[in-house]
Amino acid sequence: MILKTILIFLIGLLGYSEWLLGTSCLQRPIVLGPLVGLVMGNLPAGIIMGATMELALVGAVSIGAYNPPDLIAGTVLGVSLAIQSGAGAETALVLGIPIATVMLAANTGICQPLMLVMIHKCDRDAEKGNIRAFNRDYLIAGYLQNLFGIVCIPLAFYFGSDAVTALLGKIPEFVQSGMDITAALLPALGFAMLAQQMMNRKVAPFFFLGFFLVSYLGISTTGVAIFAVLIVIIGVTFGIFGDKQQGAAPVVETADNGGDFDEF
């Protein structure tokens, strides 16, 4: 149990290192879920649960001032506790999403102000030209903003697994059925959020074509992907997807339209 707790802590720490390693998607459930499953000795369950949570939270992306739920804590604890209790992907969702929401509130309310203190210290280090102190304080500030999650993930896993297992065993059948229904709705909601961002009149026909191929012809998603690649190749080869405005006269920038700064 101690070894698993340490490994779960390291997985959480890896997820919280997203800011340090660049936009590498380390914090996404589809990455963390299999890692947790590997540690828990059930890689297939980790892959299934991670993919299910990814589908449900595919629209949880930080854009502008919006902070998404803490996917790292939600995924690591949701998947690990679900596997520990022998439950399925629906339990990982039901556990993970509330955990992610609570961790977001805790990190924002408690840890973000602490991080800002260290950022101001980084400013003072930069003014003094102390590069070593700046690098140290920068690393501390990065992890400090998620300190609550970093500390709570191993503690909740170590002390909470037995309690969660016992609690899940006492859940009535109608509650389990509700969890199953919710788990089925959440991925649909996540996919709808993704479709809302990308759907337009050019994409919609291909979307419904793939849907009907799967629904009425029984073609697997891999088969649909192969057909999609072939359609793209045929379209590009025969100029079906060519730019109809290719021969249009180029737009000349003037002082009136603002050039590249017109969008502002």
C-alpha positions in Angstrom: 0.0 0.0 0.0 2.9 2.4 0.8 4.5 1.8 -2.6 1.2 2.3 -4.4 0.7 5.6 -2.5 4.1 6.8 -3.4 3.5 6.0 -7.1 0.1 7.6 -7.0 1.8 10.7 -5.6 4.4 10.7 -8.4 1.6 10.4 -11.0 -0.2 13.4 -9.5 3.1 15.3 -9.4 3.7 14.5 -13.0 0.3 15.8 -13.9 0.9 19.0 -12.0 4.2 19.5 -13.9 2.2 20.4 -17.1 3.1 24.1 -16.6 6.8 23.2 -16.4 7.0 20.8 -19.4 4.8 22.9 -21.8 1.5 22.0 -23.3 2.1 18.3 -23.3 -1.4 17.1 -22.2 0.0 15.3 -19.2 -2.9 16.5 -17.1 -5.5 14.9 -19.3 -7.4 11.9 -18.0 -6.5 9.9 -21.2 -2.9 10.1 -20.1 -3.2 9.8 -16.3 -5.8 7.0 -16.3 -3.6 4.4 -17.9 -0.7 5.3 -15.6 -2.9 4.9 -12.6 -4.2 1.6 -14.0 -0.7 0.4 -14.4 0.2 1.2 -10.8 -3.0 -0.4 -9.6 -2.3 -3.6 -11.5 -5.2 -3.2 -13.9 -4.1 -1.4 -17.0 -7.2 -2.2 -19.1 -9.4 -0.7 -16.5 -7.2 2.4 -16.3 -7.4 2.9 -20.0 -11.2 2.5 -20.1 -11.7 4.8 -17.1 -9.2 7.4 -18.4 -10.8 7.5 -21.8 -14.3 7.7 -20.3 -13.3 10.7 -18.1 -11.5 12.3 -21.1 -14.7 12.0 -23.1 -16.8 13.5 -20.3 -14.3 16.4 -19.7 -13.1 16.9 -23.2 -14.3 20.5 -23.1 -12.6 21.3 -19.8 -9.8 23.4 -21.2 -8.3 26.6 -19.7 -9.2 29.4 -22.0 -8.7 33.0 -21.0 -9.7 33.5 -17.3 -11.6 30.2 -17.2 -10.1 27.6 -14.9 -11.4 24.0 -15.6 -11.9 21.5 -12.8 -8.7 19.9 -11.4 -8.5 17.0 -13.9 -5.3 15.6 -12.2 -6.8 15.1 -8.8 -10.2 14.0 -10.2 -8.6 11.4 -12.6 -6.0 10.0 -10.2 -8.3 9.6 -7.3 -11.4 8.7 -9.3 -9.6 6.0 -11.2 -7.5 4.6 -8.4 -10.4 4.4 -5.9 -12.7 2.9 -8.5 -10.1 0.2 -9.4 -9.4 -0.4 -5.7 -13.0 -1.0 -5.0 -13.5 -3.2 -8.0 -16.0 -0.8 -9.6 -16.4 0.4 -13.2 -15.9 3.5 -15.2 -19.2 5.0 -14.0 -17.8 5.1 -10.5 -14.6 6.7 -11.6 -16.8 9.5 -13.2 -19.0 9.9 -10.2 -16.1 10.1 -7.8 -13.7 12.0 -10.1 -15.8 14.9 -11.2 -16.8 16.1 -7.7 -13.2 15.7 -6.5 -12.0 17.7 -9.5 -14.5 20.5 -8.6 -13.6 20.6 -4.9 -9.8 20.6 -5.7 -10.3 23.5 -8.1 -12.0 25.6 -5.4 -9.3 24.7 -2.8 -6.4 25.4 -5.1 -7.9 28.7 -6.3 -8.9 29.9 -2.9 -5.9 28.7 -0.8 -3.0 28.0 -3.1 -3.3 30.7 -5.8 -2.7 33.6 -3.3 0.4 31.7 -2.0 1.6 31.4 -5.6 1.2 35.1 -6.1 3.4 35.8 -3.1 6.2 33.7 -4.7 5.7 35.4 -8.0 6.3 38.8 -6.4 9.4 37.3 -4.9 10.5 36.2 -8.4 10.1 39.9 -9.4 12.4 41.0 -6.7 14.9 38.2 -7.6 14.9 39.5 -11.2 15.4 43.1 -10.1 18.5 41.9 -8.1 19.7 39.8 -11.0 19.8 36.7 -8.7 19.2 34.0 -11.4 19.6 31.1 -9.0 17.0 32.4 -6.5 14.7 33.3 -9.4 14.8 29.7 -10.8 14.2 28.3 -7.3 11.3 30.6 -6.5 9.8 30.1 -10.0 9.7 26.3 -9.5 8.2 26.7 -6.0 5.5 29.0 -7.3 4.5 26.6 -10.0 3.9 23.7 -7.7 2.6 25.9 -4.9 -0.4 26.9 -7.0 -1.5 23.2 -6.8 -0.2 22.4 -3.3 -3.6 21.3 -2.0 -4.0 18.7 -4.8 -0.4 17.5 -4.5 -0.8 16.9 -0.8 -4.4 15.5 -0.8 -4.0 13.0 -3.6 -1.7 10.6 -1.7 -3.4 11.2 1.6 -6.9 10.6 0.2 -5.7 7.5 -1.6 -4.0 6.0 1.4 -6.7 6.8 4.0 -9.7 6.8 1.9 -9.5 3.6 -0.2 -10.9 1.3 2.5 -13.7 3.8 3.4 -14.6 4.3 -0.2 -14.7 0.5 -0.8 -17.0 0.0 2.2 -19.2 2.9 1.1 -19.6 1.6 -2.5 -20.5 -1.8 -1.2 -23.5 -0.2 0.7 -24.8 1.9 -2.1 -28.4 0.8 -2.9 -29.2 -0.6 -6.3 -31.3 2.4 -7.5 -28.3 4.7 -6.7 -26.1 2.4 -8.7 -28.5 2.6 -11.6 -28.5 6.4 -11.4 -24.7 6.4 -11.5 -24.8 4.3 -14.6 -27.2 6.7 -16.3 -25.2 9.7 -15.3 -22.0 8.0 -16.6 -23.7 7.5 -19.9 -24.9 11.1 -20.1 -21.6 12.8 -19.2 -19.6 11.5 -22.2 -22.5 12.7 -24.4 -22.4 16.1 -22.8 -18.6 16.3 -23.2 -18.8 15.3 -26.9 -21.6 17.9 -27.4 -19.4 20.6 -26.0 -16.6 19.6 -28.4 -19.1 19.4 -31.3 -20.4 22.9 -30.5 -16.8 24.3 -30.9 -16.1 22.6 -34.3 -19.4 22.1 -35.9 -20.3 24.1 -39.1 -22.0 23.5 -42.4 -18.9 22.1 -43.9 -18.1 19.6 -41.1 -21.7 18.5 -40.4 -22.3 16.3 -43.5 -19.1 14.3 -42.7 -20.1 14.0 -39.0 -23.5 12.5 -39.8 -22.0 10.3 -42.5 -19.7 8.7 -40.0 -22.6 8.4 -37.5 -24.9 6.6 -40.0 -22.1 4.3 -41.1 -21.6 3.1 -37.6 -25.3 3.0 -36.7 -26.7 1.3 -39.8 -23.8 -0.6 -41.4 -22.1 -1.7 -38.2 -18.7 -0.3 -39.3 -16.3 0.2 -36.4 -14.8 3.5 -35.6 -11.5 2.3 -37.1 -13.3 1.6 -40.3 -14.9 5.1 -40.3 -11.4 6.6 -39.7 -10.1 4.7 -42.8 -13.0 5.9 -44.9 -12.4 9.5 -43.7 -8.7 9.3 -44.7 -9.7 7.9 -48.2 -12.3 10.7 -48.6 -9.7 13.3 -47.8 -7.2 11.8 -50.2 -9.8 11.6 -53.0 -11.0 15.2 -52.3 -7.5 16.6 -52.4 -6.4 14.6 -55.4 -9.4 15.6 -57.6 -9.6 19.1 -56.2 -13.0 18.6 -54.5 -11.8 20.4 -51.4 -9.9 23.1 -53.3 -10.3 26.7 -52.4 -13.0 28.2 -54.6 -11.5 31.7 -54.0 -8.0 30.7 -55.1 -8.1 32.9 -58.1 -9.5 35.9 -56.3 -7.4 39.1 -56.3 -5.3 39.5 -53.2 -6.4 42.0 -50.6 -4.3 45.1 -50.5 -3.7 46.5 -47.0 -4.4 50.1 -46.6 -4.5 52.5 -43.8 -8.3 52.1 -43.6 -8.5 48.4 -42.9 -5.6 48.3 -40.4 -3.7 45.4 -41.8 -2.8 42.7 -39.3 -4.1 44.8 -36.4 -7.6 45.0 -37.8 -8.8 42.2 -35.5 -8.1 44.4 -32.5 
